[in-house]
Amino acid sequence: VLSTRFQRVISDPILRLTAMAKRISSEKDYSLRETATSHDELGTLIQGINDMLEQIQKRDRQLEHHQEVLEQEVDKRTSELALLHQQVQRILETAGDGIFGVDTTDTITFINPAAARMLNYSQESLVGQSFHASAHHSKLDGTPYAIVESPIYRSCTEGREFFVDDELLWRSDGTGFQVEYTSSPMRNPDGMLCGAVV
């Protein structure tokens, strides 16, 4: 009788703790608590587990709060970037001068309507194409213009700015026109050359 009562005093709280641990593990519910029915070692163990669960729950609440704050900050920054992007797009679209960008492989990454009109192309047909092959392939006398000599290409590879007032660009119909332009290197956030703006 004594051993059965003793077993119940020890095993019942342990079985309840085991059942609670299984529920916490499967449901991820850290609000569960076990009631300490004694002030002995088992009661201290139960209270210690309850305190630990309270700390986990408190940290979870703090993490949720920080996550909400971060999400709000990301939403705010995303809205600001979208607004900035729209402003830059409007500037490019309304500028009277031709503006375009190339990457370090001479691929056109963007071109505004004025530049596309000057070259007699649509914007869509130029983006993704080689600028040199499309519109900068020949010199004034008609001889081939090596891409490595091009100030635009050199801006991309040497990181230098060039001002040019004695070159031709070529329209889609094969006619050339004299241009004046500045080619400025672009760098990524790490400072590496990533293209040029003309």
Secondary structure, 3 states (H helix, E strand, C coil): CHHHHHHHHHHHHHHHHHHHHHHHHHHCCCCCCCCCCCCCHHHHHHHHHHHHHHHHHHHHHHHHHHHHHHHHHHHHHHHHHHHHHHHHHHHHHHCCCCCEEECCCCEEEEECHHHHHHHCCCHHHHCCCEHHHHHCCECCCCCECCHHHCHHHHHHHHCCCEEEEEEEEECCCCCEEEEEEEEEEEECCCCCEEEEEC
